[in-house]
Amino acid sequence: MLILLFLMPLVVSAKKPHILYVVMDDQGYGDIGYTQQSNDIKTPFLDSLAAEGMILNRHYSAWLCTPTRASIMSGKYPIDLGIQHDVFSTNTDECLNEKELLLPEVVRHNGYATHLVGKWHLGYARWSCMPCKRGFDSAYGYVNGKTGYTDHIVGNYYDFYDCQTTKKDGFTWNILTQDAGIYSLYLYNRRVKQIIENHDPEQPLFLYLAMQSVHSSYYAPEKYYTCHDTKRCTMQAMLNAAEDLLQDTMGYFQKAGMWNNTLMVYHADNGAPHSDYTSNGFLNGYKSSLWEGGVRTVGFLYSVNETIQSAKGQTDCYVHVSDWYRTIITASGGWDAYVKTTGLSPPTELDSIDQTGLLSDNSTCARDQIMLHIDPVKRVAGYFKGKYKLLIGDQDSTASCESSAYYPLDEGSIDFDIIQLFDIYADPYEESDISDDYPDIVKELKEDVIEYLSHQVPLQCQLPTVDGSYPNSKVPYYLPFDFRNFAPETVGRMFL
């Protein structure tokens, strides 16, 4: 149901919109101003965009960053991708399956230039796993889940690169060692400016800005600090820096004459972790949990162009992060060009729901359920249907994936002995378990979850460590493992 919705007539635009897709890293519900979930953080620029756009009050992501990013790119739930448990780690064969048709691959068929700035974290076991082999014309940033904000080092190895795919050179890869010591948000700013200044405004642009902010380690240059007495002052400084980058990005679009034909999608990849720097406001739980604090994420849509987005205000409709796959494909022109140029049919087994209705004046809720997650390692699951949220298993489990363990993918994969039910609209802070009062609802939702269990594929977290790779690699950089036998002197700008 839409609330506080101010409507204007929708006129279909013949010109494809530019798409600016911003994903914040670990930003909690209390780490932005407009949610009013904390009184110590101010984000005036983001608040103004949200107020003039469409606030997504029920936007849900996965509980960790790799599952979320995999859902964005594939249009599938993590259970369909083998990413049910954890993030992709270094030194393994983990990779978003190369058989998946990724979002930038489709929009590129629709005539879009496609660029990634920031975090990838969808695997680098092989060159075929890398973003410039998965539909991006260029990518600039880091491949792991985190890297240093100035030294660009994680796990004693350097992680900052760019890659490009061009007709002239094919696929190229460049280790950006010359940028060591430079604050990463300054580098992202420079890259975004370069992309837009070198872009033909008549060609539609898909810019995936996967922010490093506000993931640990918690750091910002001194100029962004407005106080120093608590760790929340550092969070405020990091958000000030992020807002600077985003405001500059909008300015680059404006200068190029592109902002009036741009749709901006903004959300976080998961809730905030448990720390003194971060906050999920009044929501229960943290990152890596299925409580609202781990999965209910800040999000909004924004466009100054009423032919792109005529609906403003707020919505309580369910939106799952996988939905951006179908939504962006529809906004970019649909599937016709892909089908015509490849001779292939669109994928059919998608969990993504087209949410373009939220942009128009006749919006209705496209979803009434979300299979939030199933984790056979922790033996937990979360599921939404209507106003109800069902949690199964011990939500405080700290079980970790073991490569030699057996994890069933049927009904034995979750602990049905522990059941909790919440009316998530009336009880957003999950304070009252009503499972004993509504046994029929529990039975119905439990049967739905059992049906979803058959969708699971084997866990990628059980893939083996790659022999001869980090920390025994010949080069001090993160690279796909099929490069591990190359001589160090060949690393630099590589043409593959």
Disulfide bonds with the S-S distance in Angstrom:
Cys95-Cys129 2.22
Cys132-Cys163 2.13
Cys227-Cys233 2.01
Cys317-Cys365 2.03
Cys401-Cys461 2.13
